[in-house]
C-alpha cells in the first residue's frame, strides 16, 4: 500500500538507543499508512520510523544527528503552558497531569487544528507533552506526557 503524503508536526527530539529520534503522534504516521520502517521527511531531511508505541499514540523517527537539536524535557505542572505549531503559538493551561496523558484547556476561539497533532506543549522552555487529540465540545486537549517519552525505560 502506498503511503499518503501528509503533514505532521515534530514535538521533540530525544536520544533513543543509538539513534536521535524526532517524536510525533503515532496516529500521524498510521494515518499516512506508515509503519516501522516507513521513510519520512523531517525538516527536509530523510528519516525512518523506528518505533510506534500504539499504547501511547507515539512515533519515534530516526533522524540525522547532524541536523537535530535535543529538546529540553520537563514535567508538567498545573498552570500556563503553550502549544507551538509550525505556524503559531497557542496559550493553554495544564489542568490535569498523569503518567501517560496530560489534559490542557485552550481558548475556545483559538483551538489547535487538525494537523497540529504531535506539536509540543511547553512550560518554561521545556517540552512537557505532545498534542494527541482535541475535544472541541469543551475546548480541551490531551497530550502524551513527557513521563512517557522522557523516560527511556518506557520507550521499549
Steps between C-alpha positions, in 0.01 A plus 500: 500500500635838407547756777304825488689824501387672818634782714584434860669685780809392692453563870842418638838349417652252745783248514365146475716186498772589250275737302394860505121489481240758409167439673150549371155358562482141380166554327672744262717216371217245498267743316759509222495117492845503655661243725840423646745532212301767316718774351393853592640849456566706813601862449614418147714204611432130451394304805363156579223399738677275752234450763123539534367483854130452434414496872628858523420627146870574456733463202880514509678600180875450455641826364852605397676613821688775320167670423335459840506681832381319813194644670497598864247271668312602814216376718155656471368706784163667534487843342588689182662326204527551126433279198747573221396404147688554177333838448360627833508489878190431706489580869343225709482372857599166646187388684587137572822302503554129484751229437396457135287802412463864593183702443511857375240779481514721190326828420180398317571761233855371440493120499767280342410375152518167322866466402621636834522150650844430637573869564691575821337643808758707683535641852798713598684407179464124552285253307248347741276326250405439137149579378308179430136605472264792540151508648313787338190459718690626807802679344753254637760260372699199604873474471748216526680563828873556520480230767480262199757641255732645764555157656710264283370189680145578384601523134564127456 
